[in-house]
Every structure is written in C-alpha cells, then in structure tokens.
Amino acid sequence: MNSSDYLSSLFGLRGKVAVVIGGTGELCGAMAEGLAGAGAEVVLVGRNVEKAAARIETITALGGKAWFHAAEATSKSELEALRDTVVQRSGGIDIVINGAGVNSATPFFDISEDEFDRIVNVNLKGVLFGCQVFGRYLVDRGQGGSIINLGSMSGVVPLSRVFTYSATKGAVHNLSLNLAREWAPHRVRVNVIVPGFFPAEQNRKVLTPDRVTSIMGHTPMKRFGEARELIGATVLLASEAAGSFITGEELIVDGGYHAMTI
C-alpha cells in the first residue's frame, strides 16, 4: 500500500454524505471544501444563494460534489424537510456539521431581549434542533455517523464583550458532550471543533484595533487562524477510520491561545 492509499484508508470519505449547516459562511464553507476534497458529497445549508453558488463552483473545480439547500437553522420543520430531501436525493446522511452562528459586541447592560433571543436562537437552538433532527436519523438508521458542532474559545473560557455569544457557546459545548455520552452505544459520535480567533463575517465588527492587540498578545503563534486550517480537524472527526474512537472531544484549533496564562 502506498502512502496515498494509506491516507485514503484513514481519512477518505468517498461514498459519505455530509450536511453542512452554515456552509455558506467562511469557516463552515472551508470545512465543507475539506469534506468534499476527502471524497464526501456535501450539502451546503444556509440562506445566501450567491455564496453557496461560489462555494459549489470552487468545490466542483477541485473535483468534488456539492449542492445547496436553503433552510433556517432555527426552524425544526425546515431541518426535517432538509433531512428528507437529502436522504431521498443522496441515499443517506453520514456527517452533520452544525455551524450556523451570530455574534454581537453589545455592552452587557445594553443587551436587549430581542438581541439575546436572536443569538440564543441561532447559536443554541439551531444546534439543538440540528442534533435532534439528524441525531434521530443517525441513531434510528443504526449505522453510526459523525456530528460536529462548531464551538468557540468563548465556550471554554469566557471572553469579554461577547456575553450572549459566550453563554450560547458554553451551552453548545455542554450539550455536545452530553449527547456524545448518550449516543456512543449507537456509534453516533458527537464532537466540537473549537476555533480560536478566525476573522469571519460574524466577528469582524468586534475586532477593533485594541482587541486585535490583546488577542495577539495572548496567542503564541501571533496571528489569526485561516479558515482552511480547520479542514484537518474536520476530516479527522468526520472519518470512520481515523476518528472512529473519538467522541465527546473538544478539538481546539487556536494557535496556542488556550495554553497561554501570563
């Protein structure tokens, strides 16, 4: 066996179908590209048709297969319709990424009920519904599968200025570990990818110059992450061979941020 065949036997996803909720965004879009590059058929889920088309064009140009389905992460009925469509069109579902998210830097005393509800709905309820809808499918199917929820360093340690976001990500981490325990007997693995600081559409507005200086001072690698640097972690957790005994894991990709104390 040559090295290429060996790596494919560990990390190859040929024949697998992956649903990437939030796949029209920067981070989950890159993760979707990685899954497609490893051989999976990828379903991008979101609301932005133009971004989806651009990502599909990139995946197709690289020899991968992807298609788009519009759905709201906060709507259980739309997620159920998504599940049924994917199963009918692609024959099944093996990998699910719950990655839709929103953020805000509103000072704590100024957080409105509407803003709080909006962030909780997308970041927490969206993940919970995604796990309910696709977790039920994977458990009932009885063939195992991988669910990857997108966490945050703010779910590990609280970060200033993003109070509601931090609270929702802490809840996502807790929920993911709980489900990993529940579904392990069914070979349905649930893990969390924990990005450090990756500039993306949802957080650029909070990356003020003083904030950036503070982040760099706390990041040993002295730079932001690039979306493509989440691909390795994604393929590892999605793969049946390399990731088969990994569940309940919070896989941190942060340039050493969490290791820094003083």
Order of alpha helices (4+ residues) and beta strands (2+ residues): alpha-beta-alpha-beta-alpha-beta-alpha-beta-alpha-alpha-beta-alpha-beta-alpha-alpha-beta
